Amino acid sequence: MVEGTHRPVWAEIDLGAISHNAAVLASVVAPARLCAVVKADGYGHGAVEVARAALAGGASELAVAIVDEGVELRDAGIEAPILVLAEPGPDAMPEVFGYRLTPTLYTPEGVALAGEAAGLAGAGLAGAGLAGAGLAGGFPVEVKVDTGMHRVGVDPAGLVALVRQLTEVPQLDFAGLWTHLAVADEPDNTFTTEQLGRLARARQSLRAAGLPEPGRVHAGNSAGAMAWPEARLDMVRCGIALYGYSPNAALAPVVAAATRQAGWGPGDGLRPALSWIARVSLVRDIEAGERVSYGLLQPLKERSFVATLPLGYADGIPRAYFAGGGEVLVNGRRRRLAGTVTMDQILVDCGDDSSVAPGDEAVLIGEQGGEQLTAADWAESLATICYEVVTRIGPRVPRVYRR
């Protein structure tokens, strides 16, 4: 049981693996800089701890999805640059500059809000006798251009007008231009090349209009950083790779090749940082043909020892994990779920292993007895991606940090 809790369930986060992965990524993409994406509570690993480990390993800055995530990092004493990947709303914009975050902008309304908030923040600094401290040229902001993913970003046709509006606000500094790649995790696709071409043309349109150059240009996510050298540009924003996973199975050989090319040995590639563990709470000896859990969906093929683990879908185990043939490691062996995932518990078919007892450790993600289950294994069972697997591990699961 984790100290300070009353529930024998926890996730172990290897911060040494995070630092190692940051070092690997930084060397792969050099001379481009590495931005560690720590949104969604560090992909479920813990944003503050991951941020510190990533910066120690070679990341030069951080990225978050929302302003509150950036505020959390600043409140923890983290001083590295922090990019907010989506345009903040009216209520959040004042905190952006108060906490020295760099917002992404892509609408005229957003630029206007940023200018107003930056003006107030600058006046506040001047009133405190801090005028000019770190503000030469204004507060840094970045512009996102939509090159084809069509989620957020300014349309290329509207980029010149938006940047012109931005540069007319003396409190704002045009610090970056960026885009997001939609299919970089698909090797040899042509759309990624098209997106990079659209980004280059967008940059050229600013030059043609006589507008200032952005401080930097970036496009690469984890897939772009590893599989598309031309996408590395001035900086890459790595999320899932920082946590030890390839964006998908198809890209794994490309990721391995990129790390080898950067001088890392076969055993020195990306390392999964998270293990998920629970202790067996109860063991029942159940006859063949009996059915367990809600719905009584599946009969036991033989007499089995069925172990109860004290966590369920409220903790991040999807109900679909049972139907997908989900497994757990018990006594170093892969064991299938015996029935439907419930809110607070799962049942595991341990077959004829009579040695399983309450208090034994069961591993949902991680290694035990020479066997391993990864978030990628879960993703395959669930027909999803490992990003979803790790980010949905809930707050009832305490995180324990080690190196």
HELIX and SHEET records of a PDB file:
HELIX    1   1 LEU A   15  VAL A   29  1                                  15    
HELIX    2   2 LYS A   39  TYR A   43  1                                   5    
HELIX    3   3 ALA A   47  GLY A   57  1                                  11    
HELIX    4   4 VAL A   67  ASP A   75  1                                   9    
HELIX    5   5 MET A   93  GLY A   98  1                                   6    
HELIX    6   6 PRO A  108  GLY A  127  1                                  20    
HELIX    7   7 PRO A  156  THR A  167  1                                  12    
HELIX    8   8 PHE A  191  ALA A  208  1                                  18    
HELIX    9   9 SER A  222  ALA A  227  1                                   6    
HELIX   10  10 PRO A  229  ALA A  231  5                                   3    
HELIX   11  11 ILE A  240  TYR A  243  5                                   4    
HELIX   12  12 ALA A  249  LEU A  251  5                                   3    
HELIX   13  13 ALA A  252  GLN A  261  1                                  10    
HELIX   14  14 TYR A  294  LEU A  296  5                                   3    
HELIX   15  15 TYR A  313  ASP A  315  5                                   3    
HELIX   16  16 ALA A  320  ALA A  323  1                                   4    
HELIX   17  17 ALA A  375  LEU A  382  1                                   8    
HELIX   18  18 CYS A  386  THR A  391  1                                   6    
SHEET    1   A 6 ARG A 333  ARG A 336  0                                        
SHEET    2   A 6 GLU A 327  VAL A 330 -1                                        
SHEET    3   A 6 GLU A 361  GLN A 368 -1                                        
SHEET    4   A 6 LEU A 274  ARG A 279 -1                                        
SHEET    5   A 6 VAL A   9  ASP A  14 -1                                        
SHEET    6   A 6 ARG A 399  ARG A 402  1                                        
SHEET    1   B 9 ARG A  33  VAL A  37  0                                        
SHEET    2   B 9 GLU A  61  VAL A  64  1                                        
SHEET    3   B 9 ILE A  82  VAL A  84  1                                        
SHEET    4   B 9 THR A 102  LEU A 105  1                                        
SHEET    5   B 9 PHE A 139  LYS A 144  1                                        
SHEET    6   B 9 LEU A 172  TRP A 178  1                                        
SHEET    7   B 9 VAL A 217  GLY A 220  1                                        
SHEET    8   B 9 MET A 235  CYS A 238  1                                        
SHEET    9   B 9 ARG A  33  VAL A  37  1                                        
SHEET    1   C 3 LEU A 282  ILE A 286  0                                        
SHEET    2   C 3 SER A 304  LEU A 309 -1                                        
SHEET    3   C 3 ILE A 346  ASP A 349 -1                                        
SHEET    1   D 4 ARG A 333  ARG A 336  0                                        
SHEET    2   D 4 GLU A 327  VAL A 330 -1                                        
SHEET    3   D 4 GLU A 361  GLN A 368 -1                                        
SHEET    4   D 4 GLU A 371  LEU A 373 -1                                        
END                                                                             
